[in-house]
Amino acid sequence: MADQSVTEEGLDLFRSRSVKWTTSVLGLFAFLAVCIMLSLSRGSLDISPLGIIDVFLGGGSELENQVIWHFRLPRTVMALFVGAGLAVSGVAMQGLFRNPMASPFILGLSSGAAFGAALAMVFGIAIMPGYLATPSMAFLFCLLTLMLVYNIARVGGKVPVETLLLAGIAVGAFFSALVNLMTYLAGDEMEGIVFWMMGDLTQFGWSDVRIVIPMVLVGGAIIMYYSRDLNAMMLGDNHAQNLGIEVGKVRVHILVACALSTAAAVSFVGIIGFVGLVIPHVMRLMVGPDHRILVPTSIIAGGAFLILADVLARFVLQPQVLPIGIITALIGAPYFVYLLRRRRREVGW
């Protein structure tokens, strides 16, 4: 009888959790749909939701088709996948480092990418021609930064989390100093560097989106695959090893996935902060700390959040368009202060 009672309690808990998770996912998809509709409908030419549906079904005026298919839809899709990539990287980083302050840029990846972009803008150094010059250099230096940080932190074949974190901070500060130096020396190119570093979603077509989507999908799929391992690693490396998890191997794979998702985002749209910090915390409050649900919900919420931030960026100083990084910072910075104060109360700082 006791065993039957325990089994029934377990089933009830499973059903309750499944209902909560399903409700959360469906609610997030509904919120995402609203954000997408707002992004497609609002602008210098307002188009009603019925008008947007008509365009998707092959109708609508020539002007409406031009605005939707060539301007607003690629921009919205780019915001969706950039936000998703940054959010899923944030979830993985916070789980990997067991640190609520962790974000995709904690290893200096954004600073490395900014340095690569600055090289392309100021000196014309590039590995790919044309409009891909800046994104390709940013992507290359993002991955090189990860390799550099990892090798600096490596001690006797092992990579302690604390050392990796400190190495990322040091390398990020170094690249930030180089970027500031290049900005000072840039002359006519300074405006382009500054604007890129604040985040820009204004000039993208389907050719750019087709590059970003597979990179974010691959990075997110790898992190999702290791979601159970992340749950175990949150309790400590020793605990994870006792469960048969190859901690070093898993950590490398997750770091590469984070670098891939972050590089895809940063290399095209520039530095957009706080998405990877705020979204995982909000989702953790909604669905709990289990990465099996935390990862997919953060992906959806990150995309929706950045789309909504882009809509706000278009209307705060209309007809001017603010860099989207300003909007995310205005939202994320107060939340970061809240986290700091709560963390201080928890550990007695």
Stockholm file with secondary structure:
# STOCKHOLM 1.0

chainA/1-349         MADQSVTEEGLDLFRSRSVKWTTSVLGLFAFLAVCIMLSLSRGSLDISPLGIIDVFLGGGSELENQVIWHFRLPRTVMALFVGAGLAVSGVAMQGLFRNPMASPFILGLSSGAAFGAALAMVFGIAIMPGYLATPSMAFLFCLLTLMLVYNIARVGGKVPVETLLLAGIAVGAFFSALVNLMTYLAGDEMEGIVFWMMGDLTQFGWSDVRIVIPMVLVGGAIIMYYSRDLNAMMLGDNHAQNLGIEVGKVRVHILVACALSTAAAVSFVGIIGFVGLVIPHVMRLMVGPDHRILVPTSIIAGGAFLILADVLARFVLQPQVLPIGIITALIGAPYFVYLLRRRRREVGW
#=GR chainA/1-349 SS CHHHHHHHHHHHHHHHHHHHHHHHHHHHHHHHHHHHHHHHHCSSSCCCHHHHHHHHTTCSCHHHHHHIIIIIHHHHHHHHHHHHHHHHHHHHHHHHHTCTTCCTTTTSHHHHHHHHHHHHHHHCCCSSCGGGHHHHHHHHHHHHHHHHHHHHHCBTTBCCHHHHHHHHHHHHHHHHHHHHHHHHHCGGGHHHHHHHHTCCCSSCCHHHHHHHHHHHHHHHHHHHHTHHHHHHHTTCHHHHHHTTCCHHHHHHHHHHHHHHHHHHHHHHHCCCCSHHHHHHHHHHHHHCSCHHHHHHHHHHHHHHHHHHHHHHHHHTTTTSCCCHHHHHHHHHHHHHHHHHHHHHHHHTC
#=GC SS_cons         CHHHHHHHHHHHHHHHHHHHHHHHHHHHHHHHHHHHHHHHHCSSSCCCHHHHHHHHTTCSCHHHHHHIIIIIHHHHHHHHHHHHHHHHHHHHHHHHHTCTTCCTTTTSHHHHHHHHHHHHHHHCCCSSCGGGHHHHHHHHHHHHHHHHHHHHHCBTTBCCHHHHHHHHHHHHHHHHHHHHHHHHHCGGGHHHHHHHHTCCCSSCCHHHHHHHHHHHHHHHHHHHHTHHHHHHHTTCHHHHHHTTCCHHHHHHHHHHHHHHHHHHHHHHHCCCCSHHHHHHHHHHHHHCSCHHHHHHHHHHHHHHHHHHHHHHHHHTTTTSCCCHHHHHHHHHHHHHHHHHHHHHHHHTC
//
